[in-house]
Amino acid sequence: MAENTSGRGQRELKVKVKTARGRKLSSTRWLERQLNDPYVHRARADGYRGRAAYKLIELDDRFRFLRPGVRVVDLGCAPGGWLQVAVARVNADGAKAGKPVGRVLGVDLQEVAALAGAEAHVLDFMADGADDAVRDWLNGRADVVLSDMAAASSGHRNTDHLRIVALCEAAADFAFDVLEEGGTFVAKVLQGGAEATLQARLKKAFDRVINVKPPASRSDSAEKYVVATGFRGRADTAD
């Protein structure tokens, strides 16, 4: 068959979705965005449980905090895309012969489908004793704490910003309780200014704090990720 050099047919057509009866316009826009999102298609092809997996891949490609032998805790881990990335990169499944074998532990309010190399527990990380439970499961402290959590949207940007900052602050408090010295904390926040207190606390507790928006994060989203490395220890986390 002759090779097509005209360029016709080589560009994917954009899918347009009509608003069905009973479907909100916002739902139609979300569906249209999903159908046209290249990361959604890549996730299906690569076997990831969601497009968010590429955000962690891009963050780790830059900062290299997921290394073979590392112990990882993923807060709000459902549906498990970040667990999949962490398992492969820290060698939690032992697939990389001759490399140290890490540990990957996820917690969420809902059950998560089983994943080879990862442990998923139903747990509210803000409950009393949650940090003790995680340290018991790990038989020690974590090297990395991840959080891709987002509070349920209210439709009001300022309210949503405050909610996700509060959630990130709670995740940071949890990280202070379970991280090993030298450890890393990675969490999603929203741009908006209310996170100044969080940033100040992280800069006091970690050697380096960087805010970044990975390419897989949608351009129309206000989300960014804070990557804090070089945890100094619990004594440096007091307000």
HUJO-V844820 format. One record per backbone hydrogen bond with DSSP energy under -1.0 kcal/mol. CO is the residue of the C=O (numbers start at 1). NH is the residue of the N-H. E is the energy in kcal/mol with one decimal. If there is no record, write none. Layout:
CO,NH,E + CO,NH,E
This chain:
7,10,-1.5 + 20,23,-2.2 + 24,28,-2.0 + 25,29,-2.4 + 26,30,-2.1 + 27,31,-2.5 + 28,32,-2.5 + 29,33,-2.4 + 30,34,-2.4 + 31,35,-2.4 + 32,36,-1.3 + 34,37,-1.0 + 37,41,-1.5 + 38,42,-2.3 + 39,43,-2.4 + 40,44,-1.8 + 41,45,-2.2 + 42,46,-2.8 + 43,48,-2.0 + 50,53,-1.5 + 51,54,-1.6 + 52,56,-1.3 + 53,57,-2.1 + 54,58,-2.5 + 55,59,-2.2 + 56,60,-2.8 + 57,61,-2.4 + 58,62,-1.1 + 59,63,-2.6 + 60,64,-2.6 + 67,70,-2.2 + 70,103,-1.6 + 71,143,-2.5 + 71,144,-1.9 + 72,105,-2.7 + 73,146,-3.2 + 74,107,-2.4 + 77,80,-1.1 + 80,84,-2.1 + 81,85,-1.7 + 82,86,-2.5 + 83,87,-2.9 + 84,88,-1.8 + 85,89,-2.1 + 86,90,-2.6 + 87,92,-1.9 + 90,69,-2.2 + 90,102,-1.5 + 91,94,-1.2 + 95,97,-1.1 + 96,99,-2.0 + 103,72,-3.0 + 104,119,-2.5 + 105,74,-2.6 + 106,121,-2.9 + 107,76,-1.6 + 107,77,-1.8 + 108,123,-2.2 + 115,118,-2.1 + 119,106,-3.7 + 121,108,-1.8 + 124,127,-2.2 + 127,130,-2.0 + 129,133,-2.2 + 130,134,-2.2 + 131,135,-2.2 + 132,136,-2.2 + 133,137,-2.5 + 134,138,-2.1 + 135,140,-2.2 + 142,180,-3.0 + 143,184,-2.4 + 144,73,-2.3 + 145,186,-2.5 + 146,75,-3.0 + 147,188,-1.7 + 156,160,-2.7 + 157,161,-2.4 + 158,162,-2.2 + 159,163,-2.3 + 160,164,-2.4 + 161,165,-2.1 + 162,166,-2.2 + 163,167,-2.1 + 164,168,-2.4 + 165,169,-2.5 + 166,170,-2.0 + 167,171,-2.2 + 168,172,-2.4 + 169,173,-2.4 + 170,174,-2.0 + 171,175,-2.5 + 172,176,-2.5 + 173,177,-1.2 + 174,178,-1.3 + 175,179,-2.6 + 178,142,-2.5 + 180,183,-2.1 + 183,231,-1.6 + 184,145,-2.4 + 185,228,-3.1 + 186,147,-1.8 + 187,226,-2.8 + 189,224,-2.6 + 193,196,-1.0 + 195,199,-2.7 + 196,200,-2.3 + 197,201,-2.2 + 198,202,-2.4 + 199,203,-2.4 + 200,204,-1.3 + 201,205,-1.5 + 202,206,-2.2 + 205,232,-3.3 + 208,229,-2.6 + 210,227,-3.1 + 212,225,-3.0 + 214,217,-2.0 + 218,221,-1.9 + 222,191,-3.0 + 224,189,-2.8 + 225,212,-2.8 + 226,187,-2.0 + 227,210,-2.2 + 228,185,-2.8 + 229,208,-2.1 + 230,207,-1.2 + 231,182,-3.0 + 233,236,-1.9 + 234,237,-1.9
